[in-house]
Amino acid sequence: MLYQRALQRFNILNNRTLVIIYNIKLRIILLILLVWSFFIAHAQVKTGIIGLDTSHSTAFTKMLNTEDKKEEFKDFRVVAAYPHEAKTIKSSYERIPGYIEQLEKLDVEIVSSIAEFLDKVDCVLLETNDGNLHLEKANEIFKKGKIMFINRLIGAKLAQSTPIFELSRKYNVPIFSSFSLRYVDQSQALRNGEFGKVFGADCYIPGSLEPSHTDMSWYGIHGVEILFTVMGTGCVSVNRMSSKGTNIVAGLWDNGRIGTVRGTRKGRNQYGGHAFTE
């Protein structure tokens, strides 16, 4: 079953559709945080953001701190932010001064230390783009018992990602991570069986690379998320092929199904794919 059209629509109607999907993603994040925070006695759940090197930080803050925010966001407000300077990714750290200015206009306190920050908030959105920094900051957050959402990606490589989940279990502090592409309507329809059983899927995404991250963990992770949304769990082995302009990863599922992710760096870069169904 073709779901290319739905994902191309996401790409073509970028600004409008991103707002819609950000809303969906934020509703799910906050619902989970609200359930985990039911014991907090404050009238509002004081939310904090670590990492002002991504537009997600400003997008989420605008949804939570404006006067006309939606009813489902009423229990949350961003009260503090720790810029947490990303030092290796130029496209990220150059954004920080501008995003600080935007958050200050939304009455967010900018703090200079992680310790001060954690004393001011009930839950944390770990938003920095640099996955190399996530483990260190997650460890400090877990020690304070603060529930947390981690923006993609969990870590710059697997060896940094696995310890985060181990720390979550050690400190008994829940975490959640996701990106908006799993909530595209057609992907959810496939996942929920509206087109019957899914026998396989081929996904494609922009495959830009960042030298400080394992290649497919930077933007390739988006294609992996689409693939697992549609296919579900059960991947038992992986093969890959790469060239200067393309990475292709193929996974074999335990029931014989095959799914692929293609990351492209030449030509038109879009998010999309095909699913093969009954």
N, C-alpha and C positions, 0 to 999 in steps of 0.2 A: 504494500500500500504506500503510495507516494505521500510523504509529508513535507516535501521540498517547498511547496507553496507557502505553508504556514510559516516556515522559518525564513524564507526570503522576505515575506511581509514584515517580519521582525526587523530585518536588515534595512529594507527600503523605507519604512516608516519609523526611522530610528528614534527620533526625539519623542514622538507621541507614544510609541510602543514601549520605549524604555521607561517612561513614567508609569504606564500601566503595570509593567512587569516589576518595577521597583516597588510599587504599592503592594502587589501580590506577595513578593518576597518579604517585604517588611512586615506585612500582616502575619505571615507564618513565623518569622523570627520573634516578633513581639508576643504572639500567642504562646509560643514555647517558653519564652522568658517569663511571661505572666504566670503560667502554670508553675514554673519552678520558683517563682518569687511570691507565691501566695501568702507566705508567712511574714513578709515584710510589712511593717506597721505603717509605713508612710502613705499619705494620700496619693502620692505619685511615685512610680518606680524611677529612681534617679539613674539615668543612663549615662554612661561615659564612653568616649571614643578614643582609641589609641591609633594614631596614624592619620595625619592630614595630608597624605601624598596621593590621595585618590578621590575622584569625584563622588564616590559612594558616601564619603563622610559628609559632604555638604548636602547631597540628595536626601539622605536619611534624616539629617538634622532639620531640614526644611519641612519634612513631613511630620516631625514630632513637635516642633517649636513654634509653628505659625498659629495665629489666632483661629484660622478656619480649618484646622486639622480635622481629619475624619474621626468619627465616634470611636472606632476601634483603636485609635492611637491615644485616647484621652488619658490613659493611666501612665503614660510614658513621657518623659521630657529629657533631652540631652542637657546636662548641667555642667559638664566638664569635659575637656579634651586635652590629651597629651600629644603634642605634634610628633614626637618620636622620630627624629630626623633620619630618614633613609639616606645613606651616604654613598651607595654604589650605583644606584639607578637614576641617571640624570633626569629622565622624563618624569620621574616621581618627585625627587627632592626639589626640583624647580617649582613645583606647584605649591609647596607648603606655605610660603608667605601669603599668597592670595587666598588660600583656603582658611588660614588663620583669621584673616580680615573678614571673610564671609561669616565664620562662626561667631566671631565677636559681635557682629551686627545682630545675631540671633540670640544674644544674651548667654552665650556659652563661655564659661571661665576657662582660659588657657593656663594650664599649670606647667611647672618646670621640672617636676620629678614624678616618677611612677608611684612612689610612696604617698605623696600628697594627693595624687589623682585617685588612688584606690580608696583613700579615706573619705572621698566625697561622693562615691557612686555605689549603687546596689548591684549593677550588672554592667558588662563591658561588651562593646563591639570592637573587636581587634581588626582594624581595617587596613593597616599598612600593606602596600603591595609587595614588599620585600619579604618573601617567605623565609629568608635566612634569619629574620629577626623574631619570628613567631614563637619558637620554642623558648627562648629566653624570657620573653614577655609573658607567655602563657604560664610558665613556672611561677612567676611572681603573682600572677592573678589567682592561680589555683591555691597558693599558700594563704591568700587572704579569703579564700572561700567564695569568690565572686563568680557567678555563672557567666557564661561567655558565648558569644557568636564569633567565629573566625571567618573572615572573608577569604575567598579563594586566594591563594591556595593554602593548604594546611602548612606545608613546609616546602622549601626549595628543592628538597629531595626526600626520598623515602626515609632515610636514616634520621631526618629531622622531624618527620611527621609521626612515625610510630610512637616515639617517646611522649608526644603530647597526649595521645589517648591513654598511655600508661599512667601519666600523671593525673589525668582525669579520674581514672579508677583509684589511684592511690589516695587522692584527696577527696574522693566521692563528690566531685563537682561536675555537673553536666556541661557539655559543650555541644554546639551545633554548627555545621558549616554547609554552605550551599552557594550556588550562583543562580541567577534568574532564568537561565535557559531551560532548566528542568521543568519550569512552570508554563512553558509555551503550550497553548491549548492542544495542539495536535500531538505533541509528545505525551501529554497526560491522557489523551484519548487512547493512544496506543498502549500506554502502560496499564490503563484500566480495562483493556480488553474490548473496546468498542469496535475494533476491526477484527476481532478474533485473535487467535494465537499468533505471536510474533515468532517467525522462524529465523530471522536474521535482520541485520540493519547495517547500512553503510552511512557514516556521518562525515561531514567535512566542515572545517573551521579555518579561520586565519591561523597560520602556523608561525607567527613571528617568534623570534628567539631572544632570550636574555642571557648573556654570558654567565651571570652569577647563579643561574638556575638550570637544573636538568632540563633538556630541551623541551620535552612534551609537558613538563609541569608548569610552564609559563602560560602560554595561550592554549596549548594542546589539551589542557585539563578541561576546557569547555566542551570539546568534542567527546571526551571520556564521560563527562556528566550526561550529555545527551544520550550517548550509547547505553549507559547503565540505566537511565530513566526508562528507556524503551525496552531493553533486554532483561533488566533485573539482575540479580546476583547470580553467581555460579561460574564465573570465568576461571578456568583451571590452567590455561597456558597462553603465552603471548609470543608472537613473532613480529619483527619489524623490518622495514626497509627504509632507507633514507638517501636523499640526494641534496644538492645545494638548495633546491627550491621546494622540496616536498619531504614530508615524513609520513609514512603509512604504518599503522600498528593494527595487527589482526589478533583477535582474541577467540579462543575456542572455549565454549561453554560445556559444562558437565553433561548436558543432554544432547551434545552434538551440534548445537547451533554455532554460527560464526558471526561475529560482528567486527566492523572495521572503523578506524578513525583516520581521516586524511587531513594533515595540516599543510596548507598551501602558503607559499611565500611569493608566488608569481601570478600575474593575471588578477582577475576579480577575486577578492577575498570575501567569502560569505559564510554564514552559518546555515546548515541545512543537512539533508540526508534522505535516504530511502529506507523504508521498512518493508520487509517481505512477510505477508500475513496469509491467513487462510483465504 
